[in-house]
């Protein structure tokens, strides 16, 4: 299994905090955001490599950071998607497809957005997802706020944790259960991304891909509990600085 951390965004909503540095290296209580992710995956059974996909602007910064992670037990590879400005970004699905092709990956892949800050154990999620293979399983979190749910992809679950519906940023959410940037992609499902891009041509948001998946395949959801912050704004960053420990 490989872990793919998506870190190719330009963090425009966090300017000026990240104008000259990647969002994933913002410090929360004096520790880079991405290192919290490393802490949570360092003991995953079956993990053999961590891949970080970033852009040309931040590539050398990530390479330097990766070189310093001497205590991490698995290789860390940094991939440059070649984009230089926000207007040229590949988007989350574009970056996943780029990495799969560049790395010639033929393993299960756990995809994690680098702006996820959490304190829960993900071993149970991985075991859940492996049992659902070859179907894709995504991470879910109940934010318990219908108003806040309008900013996310909103999910309802049916029997056996199968996703019954998915709506991207609905005006009237059906639930407060939202999709996180946490996707377990069994190796036999990796070709679906190419199928989606051929059919829909949208590579920017993962929500479009998840909605397409739910309409065409069985997709399962795993509900996380604990603390979770989506560090997509200065307000979320400040709240995490204050409350996360």
C-alpha positions in Angstrom: 0.0 0.0 0.0 1.1 3.5 -0.7 -0.1 6.8 0.8 -0.5 9.7 -1.5 -0.6 13.1 0.1 -2.1 15.8 -2.1 -0.1 19.0 -1.6 -0.2 20.7 -5.0 -2.6 23.5 -4.1 -1.4 27.1 -3.8 -3.4 28.0 -0.7 -4.8 31.2 -2.1 -7.4 31.4 0.6 -4.7 31.4 3.2 -2.7 34.3 1.7 -0.6 35.9 3.1 0.3 33.0 5.4 1.3 30.6 2.7 2.2 32.9 -0.2 5.8 31.8 -0.2 5.4 28.4 1.5 3.1 25.4 1.1 0.0 25.1 3.3 1.1 21.6 4.3 4.1 23.1 6.1 2.1 25.6 8.1 2.8 25.0 11.8 0.1 24.0 14.2 1.5 24.4 17.7 5.0 24.5 16.3 4.7 21.4 14.2 4.1 21.3 10.4 0.6 20.2 9.4 1.9 17.4 7.2 3.9 15.9 10.1 0.6 15.2 11.9 -0.4 13.1 9.0 3.0 11.3 9.1 2.4 10.5 12.7 -0.9 8.8 11.9 0.3 6.7 9.1 3.7 5.7 10.4 2.5 2.4 11.8 0.0 1.4 9.0 0.3 -2.3 8.2 1.4 -2.9 4.7 2.6 0.6 4.0 5.7 0.7 1.8 6.0 4.3 0.6 4.6 7.8 1.0 4.3 10.0 -2.1 3.7 13.7 -1.9 2.5 15.5 -5.1 3.2 19.2 -5.2 3.7 22.0 -7.7 6.8 23.4 -9.2 6.6 26.5 -6.9 6.9 24.4 -3.7 8.8 21.4 -5.0 12.2 22.3 -3.7 10.8 23.2 -0.3 9.1 19.8 0.0 12.3 18.1 -1.1 14.2 19.8 1.6 11.5 19.0 4.2 11.4 15.3 3.1 15.2 15.0 3.4 14.9 16.0 7.1 12.4 13.3 8.0 15.1 10.9 9.1 13.0 9.2 11.7 10.1 8.2 9.4 10.2 4.5 8.8 9.2 4.5 5.1 10.6 6.2 1.9 9.1 9.6 1.1 9.0 10.6 -2.5 8.1 14.1 -3.7 6.6 14.5 -7.2 6.4 17.8 -9.1 3.2 18.1 -11.2 4.9 20.9 -13.2 2.4 23.7 -12.6 3.7 27.1 -11.6 0.7 29.3 -10.9 -2.8 28.6 -9.4 -4.5 29.1 -12.8 -2.6 26.1 -14.2 -3.2 23.7 -11.3 -4.2 20.2 -12.2 -6.8 19.9 -9.4 -7.0 17.0 -6.9 -8.2 14.4 -9.4 -5.7 15.6 -12.0 -2.9 15.2 -9.5 -4.0 11.7 -8.5 -4.0 10.6 -12.1 -0.7 12.4 -12.8 0.9 10.6 -9.9 -0.5 7.2 -10.7 0.9 7.4 -14.3 4.2 9.0 -13.3 4.8 6.4 -10.6 3.4 3.5 -12.6 1.5 2.6 -9.4 -0.1 -0.8 -9.1 -0.8 -0.9 -5.4 -3.7 0.1 -3.2 -3.5 3.8 -2.6 -4.7 5.8 0.4 -5.1 9.4 -0.7 -5.1 12.1 2.0 -5.4 15.8 1.5 -2.6 17.7 3.1 -5.0 20.2 4.7 -6.5 17.5 6.9 -5.6 17.9 10.6 -6.9 15.0 12.8 -6.2 13.0 15.9 -8.0 9.7 15.2 -6.5 6.3 14.4 -6.9 5.4 10.8 -6.1 1.7 11.1 -9.8 0.8 11.4 -10.6 2.8 8.3 -7.9 1.0 6.3 -9.2 -2.5 7.5 -12.8 -1.4 6.7 -11.7 -0.3 3.2 -9.7 -3.4 2.5 -12.8 -5.5 3.3 -14.8 -3.5 0.8 -12.2 -3.9 -1.9 -12.4 -3.6 -4.9 -14.9 -0.8 -4.2 -13.6 2.6 -3.1 -14.1 3.7 0.5 -14.0 7.4 1.6 -13.6 9.0 5.0 -16.6 10.8 6.5 -17.1 13.1 9.5 -20.3 14.4 11.2 -19.8 18.1 11.6 -23.2 18.3 13.4 -24.0 21.7 11.7 -26.3 22.0 8.7 -25.1 25.5 7.9 -21.5 24.4 7.9 -22.3 21.4 5.8 -23.1 23.6 2.8 -19.3 24.1 2.4 -18.6 20.4 1.9 -19.7 17.3 0.0 -22.6 15.9 1.9 -23.3 12.2 2.2 -26.1 10.0 3.3 -25.5 6.3 4.1 -27.6 3.3 3.3 -27.2 -0.3 4.4 -23.8 -1.8 5.0 -22.2 1.7 5.0 -22.8 2.1 1.3 -23.1 5.7 0.2 -26.7 6.4 -0.8 -26.3 10.0 -2.0 -23.6 12.6 -2.4 -24.2 16.3 -3.0 -21.4 18.8 -3.5 -21.9 22.0 -1.4 -25.8 21.7 -1.3 -27.8 24.7 -0.3 -30.1 22.4 1.7 -28.0 19.5 3.1 -29.7 16.2 3.7 -27.4 15.5 6.6 -24.4 16.8 8.5 -22.2 13.9 7.4 -19.5 15.3 5.1 -16.8 13.7 2.9 -13.2 14.4 3.8 -10.3 14.2 1.5 -9.7 10.7 2.6 -10.0 8.1 -0.2 -8.9 4.4 -0.2 -8.4 3.3 -3.8 -7.9 -0.4 -4.2 -5.5 -1.1 -7.1 -8.3 -2.7 -9.2 -10.2 0.6 -9.0 -7.4 2.9 -10.1 -8.5 2.8 -13.8 -11.8 4.4 -12.8 -10.1 7.8 -12.6 -9.1 7.7 -16.2 -12.6 6.5 -17.2 -14.1 9.5 -15.3 -11.7 12.0 -16.9 -12.5 10.7 -20.4 -16.3 10.9 -19.7 -16.5 14.1 -17.7 -13.2 16.0 -18.4 -13.2 17.6 -14.9 -10.0 17.2 -12.9 -10.3 20.1 -10.4 -12.5 18.9 -7.5 -12.6 15.4 -6.0 -16.3 16.0 -5.2 -17.2 15.7 -8.9 -15.4 12.4 -9.1 -17.0 11.0 -5.9 -20.5 12.1 -7.2 -19.7 10.2 -10.5 -18.5 7.2 -8.6 -21.6 7.0 -6.5 -23.7 7.2 -9.6 -21.9 4.4 -11.3 -20.4 2.1 -8.7 -20.7 0.9 -5.1 -18.9 3.4 -2.8 -18.6 3.0 0.9 -18.2 5.5 3.7 -16.4 5.2 7.0 -17.3 7.6 9.8 -14.4 9.0 11.8 -14.7 10.3 15.3 -12.4 12.6 17.2 -11.0 16.0 16.2 -10.9 17.1 12.6 -10.1 20.4 10.9 -10.1 21.2 7.3 -7.3 23.9 7.1 -8.7 25.7 4.1 -9.1 29.2 5.5 -7.3 31.6 8.0 -10.3 31.1 10.3 -9.9 27.3 10.4 -6.2 27.7 10.9 -6.6 30.0 13.8 -9.2 27.8 15.4 -6.9 24.7 15.1 -4.1 26.6 16.6 -6.3 27.3 19.6 -8.1 24.0 20.1 -6.1 21.2 18.5 -3.7 19.3 20.7 
